[in-house]
Amino acid sequence: MTVNYFANGEGSLSIDVTFDSGKILHFNEGYIENGYALDLIIKKNEISKTTIFINLS
């Protein structure tokens, strides 16, 4: 699963994923702000960040 997130102001991002088996994964990016784009890859054992950048358009 891939999640695309685009910030609309200052803040932070936390994602908790719960699988059918009951396993829970947690991801916390910390500080983000307007214009940041973040792509996450959710796998059975991890949540990883592929990119974080400032979108100026």
C-alpha positions in Angstrom: 0.0 0.0 0.0 1.2 3.5 -0.8 0.0 6.6 1.1 0.5 10.1 -0.4 0.2 13.0 2.0 0.3 16.7 1.2 0.6 19.1 4.2 -1.8 22.1 4.3 0.0 24.0 7.0 2.5 23.4 9.8 2.1 20.2 11.8 3.2 16.7 12.1 2.2 13.3 10.7 1.6 10.1 12.5 0.1 7.0 11.0 -0.9 3.8 12.7 -1.7 0.7 10.6 -3.6 -2.2 12.0 -3.6 -5.5 10.0 -6.3 -8.2 10.2 -3.9 -10.2 12.3 -3.9 -7.5 15.0 -0.3 -6.4 14.3 0.1 -2.6 14.5 2.7 -0.5 12.8 3.4 3.1 13.8 5.1 5.9 11.8 5.9 9.4 13.0 7.4 12.1 10.7 7.7 14.9 13.1 7.7 18.4 11.7 6.1 19.1 8.2 4.7 22.3 6.7 2.7 23.5 3.7 4.2 22.4 0.4 5.8 19.2 1.8 4.9 16.0 0.0 5.6 12.6 1.6 5.3 9.2 0.1 5.1 6.2 2.4 5.3 2.5 1.6 3.4 0.2 4.0 4.7 -3.4 4.1 3.8 -6.2 6.5 6.8 -5.4 8.8 7.5 -1.7 8.3 6.4 1.8 7.2 9.1 3.5 5.2 9.5 7.0 3.8 10.5 7.2 0.1 10.6 10.9 -0.4 10.0 14.2 1.3 10.3 17.4 -0.6 9.0 20.9 -0.9 6.5 21.3 -3.7 6.8 24.9 -4.9 4.0 24.7 -7.6 
